[in-house]
């Protein structure tokens, strides 16, 4: 990551929301995705996310995965459809106390703009029934 990275501000702005969704699925070590145009955060199972990538990107994801498996990092992708970019990051996780504080705020009713893979599937099933 360089100081000139145009997505660092986006990551900083949404970091707590990213961490909150990650912490909900931390036991599965999900791949996180923030879609700039949708303004939503997604948590994907690693194998599903990897299966949708080309071989070059799969190799890059595997490198990120090795770091994330230590339990000290998370994998985040930023998708920018306007610029046609998908940028990946391996980011350090904060101390457990900070993650717990984020969970407490969520439990207290703070609203979050996040979507898990499971809720996406439910929405897709509902959409198919309406047609």
VENWOKA-V473253 format. One record per backbone hydrogen bond with DSSP energy under -1.0 kcal/mol. NH is the residue of the N-H (numbers start at 0). CO is the residue of the C=O. E is the energy in kcal/mol with one decimal. If there is no record, write none. Layout:
BEGIN
nh=NH co=CO e=E
nh=NH co=CO e=E
END
This chain:
BEGIN
nh=4 co=1 e=-2.0
nh=7 co=4 e=-1.2
nh=10 co=6 e=-2.5
nh=11 co=7 e=-2.6
nh=12 co=8 e=-2.4
nh=13 co=9 e=-1.7
nh=17 co=13 e=-2.5
nh=18 co=14 e=-2.8
nh=19 co=15 e=-2.5
nh=20 co=16 e=-2.2
nh=21 co=17 e=-2.6
nh=22 co=18 e=-3.0
nh=23 co=19 e=-1.3
nh=24 co=21 e=-1.3
nh=27 co=24 e=-2.3
nh=28 co=25 e=-1.3
nh=30 co=43 e=-2.8
nh=31 co=74 e=-2.8
nh=32 co=41 e=-2.4
nh=33 co=76 e=-2.9
nh=34 co=39 e=-2.6
nh=35 co=78 e=-2.6
nh=38 co=34 e=-2.3
nh=39 co=34 e=-1.1
nh=41 co=32 e=-3.2
nh=43 co=30 e=-2.9
nh=48 co=44 e=-2.3
nh=49 co=45 e=-2.8
nh=50 co=46 e=-2.0
nh=52 co=49 e=-1.9
nh=57 co=53 e=-2.5
nh=58 co=54 e=-1.9
nh=59 co=55 e=-1.7
nh=60 co=56 e=-2.7
nh=61 co=57 e=-2.2
nh=62 co=58 e=-1.6
nh=63 co=59 e=-2.0
nh=64 co=60 e=-2.6
nh=65 co=61 e=-1.8
nh=66 co=62 e=-1.2
nh=67 co=63 e=-2.4
nh=68 co=64 e=-2.2
nh=69 co=66 e=-1.4
nh=70 co=67 e=-2.2
nh=73 co=90 e=-2.6
nh=75 co=88 e=-2.6
nh=76 co=31 e=-2.4
nh=77 co=86 e=-2.8
nh=78 co=33 e=-2.8
nh=79 co=84 e=-2.9
nh=84 co=79 e=-2.4
nh=86 co=77 e=-2.5
nh=88 co=75 e=-2.3
nh=90 co=73 e=-2.7
nh=92 co=71 e=-2.9
nh=98 co=94 e=-1.7
nh=99 co=95 e=-2.4
nh=100 co=96 e=-2.0
nh=101 co=97 e=-1.9
nh=102 co=98 e=-2.2
nh=103 co=99 e=-2.4
nh=104 co=100 e=-2.1
nh=105 co=101 e=-2.0
nh=106 co=102 e=-2.5
nh=107 co=103 e=-1.6
nh=108 co=105 e=-1.8
nh=109 co=104 e=-1.8
nh=114 co=40 e=-3.3
nh=116 co=42 e=-1.2
nh=119 co=115 e=-1.8
nh=120 co=116 e=-2.0
nh=121 co=117 e=-2.0
nh=122 co=118 e=-2.2
nh=123 co=119 e=-2.3
nh=124 co=120 e=-2.6
nh=125 co=121 e=-2.4
nh=126 co=122 e=-2.5
nh=127 co=123 e=-2.0
nh=128 co=124 e=-1.7
nh=129 co=125 e=-1.4
END
